[in-house]
């Protein structure tokens, strides 16, 4: 009987302590005041963005933060930390900086797309959903009569989730293509095109092209990996040309290099650049270029003065300002001054 009475007392005591612990947990903590101590500096306002990269590769934090900071160039700076493996927190100190990052993307590091979202007040960064990326999509081959904003919005919802229109071309009668910003799920294949059922019951294809589209698989259409390392693409034994997707889905993906050096290139079998009256002249596709971007037809300049290219000259003078050899201008040797000051010009080439 004594044992039964002791057990009953222990059970009652345990139940009492359990009630006390639960009561303590139910108490709410409410911060008081604004969190600013009198006489102290006000807290710095920040905007937090959490993001991850669509890649299985290891992201080196130091290199990544250097590259993105140089691309974004935030006026008030940015701090970058890794809060979990593969999960990064970007802290901005000015609203224009965070707006530029969120609206100007998608961004990438080593061709891996950055999926990022703003962390709202009261939300843990690790709980922010990072399963969509916003990008501009071009709608090509849209027929007349199907270019209104409601129809374009429905097309955006077909691709993903419509975000907004390109306000620069609102009201245009017809364009070669239409731009809409779409929130695209990263766990589904990209859409290549859409079969549009017209009012007369005929159909046509509306093709999609993605701006700033980074690494994606030509075999399965998923972002985040390449077909070169995709198992299903390897075992299929299909040539790349027969894959369902291709570089034409990127805006500018199939273009060659830009003609930034065209003025200095000579086509195969063409004539070399010549010097006419002291100016360098290049002949390309029947147009003669003189100097820097000036064009002539038939060898005559259109009211453009010819700039004579002469060697840089200086007046050699003595240490006291007295001209040597009669003070005449003497053409400077084509050797860098830094070479002379470093003594490199006087050094002979080492024998191998």
C-alpha positions as CSV (number, residue, x, y, z in Angstrom):
1,X,0.0,0.0,0.0
2,X,2.9,2.3,0.8
3,X,4.4,1.7,-2.6
4,X,1.1,2.5,-4.3
5,X,0.8,5.7,-2.3
6,X,4.3,6.8,-3.3
7,X,3.7,6.1,-6.9
8,X,0.5,8.2,-6.9
9,X,2.4,11.1,-5.3
10,X,5.1,10.9,-7.9
11,X,2.6,10.8,-10.8
12,X,0.7,13.8,-9.3
13,X,3.9,15.8,-8.9
14,X,5.0,15.0,-12.5
15,X,1.7,16.1,-13.8
16,X,1.9,19.3,-11.8
17,X,5.3,20.2,-13.2
18,X,4.1,19.4,-16.7
19,X,1.3,21.9,-16.3
20,X,3.8,24.5,-15.1
21,X,6.1,23.9,-18.1
22,X,3.3,24.2,-20.6
23,X,2.0,27.3,-19.0
24,X,5.4,28.9,-19.3
25,X,5.6,28.1,-23.0
26,X,2.3,29.7,-23.6
27,X,3.5,33.1,-22.5
28,X,4.1,35.5,-25.4
29,X,7.1,37.8,-25.7
30,X,6.3,41.2,-27.1
31,X,9.1,43.7,-27.9
32,X,8.6,47.1,-26.3
33,X,9.4,50.4,-27.9
34,X,11.1,50.9,-31.2
35,X,14.4,49.3,-30.4
36,X,16.3,52.6,-30.4
37,X,18.2,53.6,-27.3
38,X,18.2,57.3,-26.5
39,X,21.3,59.0,-27.7
40,X,22.4,56.0,-29.9
41,X,22.6,56.0,-33.7
42,X,19.5,54.8,-35.5
43,X,19.7,51.3,-37.0
44,X,20.8,51.1,-40.6
45,X,18.0,50.1,-42.9
46,X,18.8,47.0,-45.0
47,X,17.1,44.9,-47.7
48,X,17.9,41.2,-47.5
49,X,17.9,38.9,-50.5
50,X,18.3,35.1,-50.3
51,X,19.4,33.1,-53.2
52,X,20.9,29.9,-54.6
53,X,22.5,28.8,-57.8
54,X,21.1,26.2,-60.2
55,X,24.1,24.0,-60.2
56,X,25.5,20.9,-58.5
57,X,29.0,22.4,-58.6
58,X,30.6,24.0,-55.5
59,X,30.2,27.8,-55.4
60,X,33.3,29.5,-54.1
61,X,32.0,32.3,-52.0
62,X,35.0,34.6,-52.4
63,X,35.0,34.5,-56.2
64,X,31.2,34.7,-56.4
65,X,30.9,37.8,-54.2
66,X,33.7,39.6,-56.1
67,X,32.1,38.8,-59.5
68,X,28.5,39.8,-58.6
69,X,29.6,42.9,-56.7
70,X,31.5,44.1,-59.8
71,X,28.4,43.4,-62.0
72,X,25.8,45.0,-59.7
73,X,28.0,47.9,-58.5
74,X,25.7,48.8,-55.6
75,X,26.0,52.4,-54.7
76,X,25.8,51.7,-50.9
77,X,27.6,48.3,-51.1
78,X,26.5,44.8,-50.4
79,X,27.5,42.0,-48.0
80,X,27.4,38.4,-49.1
81,X,27.4,35.4,-46.7
82,X,26.7,31.7,-46.9
83,X,24.0,30.9,-44.4
84,X,23.7,27.2,-45.4
85,X,25.5,25.0,-47.9
86,X,24.6,26.5,-51.3
87,X,22.3,29.2,-49.8
88,X,23.5,32.8,-49.7
89,X,22.3,36.0,-48.2
90,X,22.8,39.3,-49.9
91,X,22.3,42.4,-47.7
92,X,21.8,45.7,-49.5
93,X,21.7,49.2,-48.0
94,X,19.7,51.1,-50.6
95,X,16.4,50.4,-52.2
96,X,17.6,51.2,-55.7
97,X,20.3,48.6,-55.4
98,X,17.9,45.8,-54.4
99,X,15.4,46.9,-57.1
100,X,18.1,46.7,-59.7
101,X,19.1,43.2,-58.7
102,X,15.6,41.8,-58.5
103,X,14.2,43.5,-61.6
104,X,17.4,43.3,-63.8
105,X,17.9,39.5,-63.5
106,X,18.3,36.7,-64.0
107,X,21.9,36.8,-62.9
108,X,24.5,34.1,-63.1
109,X,27.9,33.0,-61.8
110,X,29.9,30.7,-64.0
111,X,26.8,30.4,-66.2
112,X,24.7,29.1,-63.3
113,X,21.5,31.0,-62.8
114,X,20.9,32.7,-59.5
115,X,17.4,32.2,-58.1
116,X,16.8,34.9,-55.5
117,X,13.9,36.5,-53.6
118,X,13.5,39.3,-51.2
119,X,13.2,38.3,-47.5
120,X,10.1,39.9,-46.1
121,X,10.1,41.2,-42.5
122,X,9.5,38.5,-40.0
123,X,10.5,35.6,-42.3
124,X,13.5,33.3,-41.9
125,X,15.7,33.4,-45.0
126,X,15.9,29.5,-45.0
127,X,12.1,29.4,-45.3
128,X,11.9,31.5,-48.5
129,X,10.8,29.5,-51.5
130,X,13.4,29.5,-54.3
131,X,11.7,27.6,-57.0
132,X,11.0,30.2,-59.7
133,X,13.1,32.7,-61.6
134,X,11.8,35.9,-63.3
135,X,13.0,36.6,-66.8
136,X,11.9,38.3,-69.9
137,X,10.4,36.1,-72.6
138,X,10.0,37.1,-76.2
139,X,6.9,35.9,-78.0
140,X,7.6,35.4,-81.7
141,X,5.2,34.8,-84.6
142,X,2.1,36.2,-82.8
143,X,-0.6,36.7,-85.4
144,X,-2.5,39.9,-85.8
145,X,-5.5,40.2,-83.5
146,X,-3.9,38.2,-80.7
147,X,-1.6,40.8,-79.3
148,X,-3.8,42.5,-76.7
149,X,-2.5,42.6,-73.1
150,X,-5.0,40.1,-71.8
151,X,-4.0,37.5,-74.4
152,X,-0.3,38.1,-73.8
153,X,-0.9,37.7,-70.1
154,X,-2.5,34.4,-70.7
155,X,0.5,33.3,-72.8
156,X,2.7,34.3,-69.8
157,X,0.6,32.1,-67.5
158,X,1.0,29.3,-70.1
159,X,4.8,29.6,-69.8
160,X,4.9,30.1,-66.0
161,X,3.3,32.9,-64.0
162,X,2.8,36.3,-65.7
163,X,4.6,39.2,-63.9
164,X,4.3,42.3,-66.1
165,X,4.3,43.7,-69.7
166,X,7.0,45.6,-71.4
167,X,5.5,49.1,-70.9
168,X,7.7,50.6,-73.7
169,X,5.6,49.1,-76.5
170,X,2.1,49.1,-75.0
171,X,-0.4,50.1,-77.7
172,X,1.7,49.2,-80.7
173,X,-0.3,47.8,-83.6
174,X,2.1,45.0,-84.4
175,X,5.7,44.1,-83.4
176,X,8.1,41.5,-84.6
177,X,7.9,40.0,-81.1
178,X,6.4,40.9,-77.8
179,X,8.1,40.9,-74.4
180,X,6.6,39.8,-71.1
181,X,8.2,39.1,-67.8
182,X,7.4,35.7,-66.5
183,X,8.1,33.8,-63.3
184,X,9.4,30.5,-64.6
185,X,9.5,27.3,-62.4
186,X,12.9,25.8,-62.2
187,X,11.7,22.3,-61.5
188,X,10.0,22.0,-64.9
189,X,11.3,22.0,-68.5
190,X,11.2,25.2,-70.4
191,X,8.5,25.6,-72.9
192,X,9.6,26.0,-76.5
193,X,6.4,27.0,-78.1
194,X,2.6,27.1,-77.9
195,X,-0.1,26.0,-80.4
196,X,-2.5,28.8,-80.6
197,X,-6.1,28.0,-81.6
198,X,-7.4,31.0,-83.6
199,X,-11.0,32.1,-83.9
200,X,-11.4,30.4,-87.3
201,X,-10.5,27.1,-85.6
202,X,-7.1,27.0,-87.4
203,X,-3.9,26.8,-85.4
204,X,-0.5,28.4,-85.5
205,X,2.7,28.1,-83.4
206,X,3.9,30.9,-81.1
207,X,7.6,30.5,-80.4
208,X,9.3,31.5,-77.1
209,X,12.8,32.9,-76.8
210,X,14.3,33.6,-73.4
211,X,16.5,36.6,-72.6
212,X,19.5,36.1,-70.3
213,X,18.9,32.3,-70.3
214,X,22.0,30.6,-68.8
215,X,22.9,27.0,-68.6
216,X,20.1,24.6,-69.5
217,X,19.8,21.1,-71.0
218,X,19.2,20.7,-74.7
219,X,17.9,17.2,-74.1
220,X,15.3,17.7,-71.3
221,X,14.9,21.4,-71.2
222,X,15.7,21.8,-67.5
223,X,17.7,24.7,-66.2
224,X,20.8,24.0,-64.1
225,X,22.7,21.4,-66.0
226,X,24.1,20.7,-69.5
227,X,23.3,17.9,-71.8
228,X,27.1,17.0,-71.8
229,X,26.8,15.6,-68.3
230,X,23.2,14.3,-68.4
231,X,22.9,10.6,-68.2
232,X,19.7,10.2,-70.3
233,X,21.3,12.3,-73.1
234,X,24.4,10.0,-73.0
235,X,22.5,6.8,-73.2
236,X,20.1,8.0,-75.9
237,X,23.0,8.1,-78.4
238,X,21.2,10.8,-80.3
239,X,23.2,13.5,-82.0
240,X,22.9,17.0,-80.5
241,X,21.1,18.2,-83.6
242,X,18.2,15.9,-82.9
243,X,17.7,17.1,-79.3
244,X,14.3,18.7,-78.6
245,X,15.8,21.9,-77.4
246,X,18.6,24.1,-78.8
247,X,20.5,27.3,-78.5
248,X,17.9,29.1,-80.6
249,X,15.7,29.4,-77.4
250,X,18.2,31.9,-76.1
251,X,18.0,35.5,-77.4
252,X,21.2,35.8,-79.3
253,X,22.2,32.2,-78.5
254,X,22.8,31.3,-82.1
255,X,24.6,34.5,-83.1
256,X,28.2,34.7,-83.9
257,X,30.7,37.1,-82.4
258,X,29.9,40.8,-82.6
259,X,31.6,42.8,-85.4
260,X,33.6,44.9,-82.9
261,X,36.8,44.4,-84.8
262,X,35.4,44.6,-88.3
263,X,37.3,47.8,-89.1
264,X,40.6,46.1,-88.5
265,X,39.9,42.8,-90.3
266,X,40.8,41.9,-93.8
267,X,38.6,39.3,-95.5
268,X,40.2,36.2,-96.9
269,X,41.5,37.0,-100.4
270,X,40.9,40.7,-99.8
271,X,43.2,43.7,-100.2
272,X,45.2,44.9,-97.2
273,X,44.8,48.3,-95.7
274,X,46.8,51.0,-97.4
275,X,47.9,54.4,-96.5
276,X,46.6,57.3,-98.6
277,X,48.0,60.8,-97.9
278,X,49.1,59.8,-94.4
279,X,45.8,58.2,-93.4
280,X,45.1,54.5,-93.0
281,X,42.4,53.4,-95.5
282,X,40.7,50.0,-95.5
283,X,38.6,48.6,-98.3
284,X,35.6,46.5,-97.3
285,X,32.6,45.5,-99.4
286,X,33.0,48.4,-101.9
287,X,33.3,51.0,-99.2
288,X,36.6,52.7,-98.4
289,X,37.0,53.7,-94.8
290,X,39.3,56.5,-94.0
291,X,40.6,57.2,-90.5
292,X,38.1,56.3,-87.8
293,X,34.8,55.2,-89.3
294,X,34.7,57.7,-92.2
295,X,33.3,56.3,-95.4
296,X,33.8,57.3,-99.1
297,X,32.5,56.0,-102.3
298,X,34.6,55.8,-105.4
299,X,37.6,57.0,-103.4
300,X,36.4,60.5,-102.6
301,X,35.7,61.8,-99.1
302,X,32.3,63.4,-98.5
303,X,33.4,66.8,-97.2
304,X,35.6,65.1,-94.6
305,X,39.1,66.5,-94.0
306,X,41.8,63.9,-94.2
307,X,43.8,63.7,-91.0
308,X,47.4,63.0,-91.6
309,X,49.0,60.5,-89.4
310,X,52.5,61.6,-88.4
311,X,55.0,60.2,-85.9
312,X,55.0,61.7,-82.4
313,X,57.6,64.3,-82.1
314,X,59.3,66.2,-79.4
315,X,61.8,69.0,-79.1
316,X,65.0,67.7,-77.6
317,X,66.4,70.2,-75.2
318,X,69.3,70.2,-72.8
319,X,68.9,70.3,-69.1
320,X,69.1,74.1,-69.0
321,X,66.4,74.5,-71.7
322,X,68.9,75.1,-74.5
323,X,68.0,73.3,-77.7
324,X,70.5,70.9,-79.1
325,X,71.2,70.6,-82.8
326,X,69.7,74.0,-83.3
327,X,66.5,73.2,-81.4
328,X,64.9,71.2,-84.3
329,X,62.1,68.8,-83.8
330,X,63.4,65.2,-83.6
331,X,61.1,62.2,-84.1
332,X,61.0,60.1,-80.9
333,X,62.0,56.5,-81.2
334,X,59.2,54.0,-81.0
335,X,60.2,52.7,-77.6
336,X,58.3,53.1,-74.4
337,X,59.6,55.6,-71.9
338,X,59.0,53.0,-69.2
339,X,61.3,50.6,-71.0
340,X,64.1,53.1,-70.8
341,X,63.5,54.0,-67.2
342,X,63.4,50.3,-66.3
343,X,66.6,49.6,-68.2
344,X,64.8,47.0,-70.3
345,X,65.8,48.6,-73.6
346,X,69.5,48.2,-72.9
347,X,69.2,44.5,-71.9
348,X,69.9,41.9,-74.5
349,X,67.6,38.9,-75.1
350,X,68.8,36.0,-72.9
351,X,70.1,33.0,-74.8
352,X,68.1,29.8,-74.5
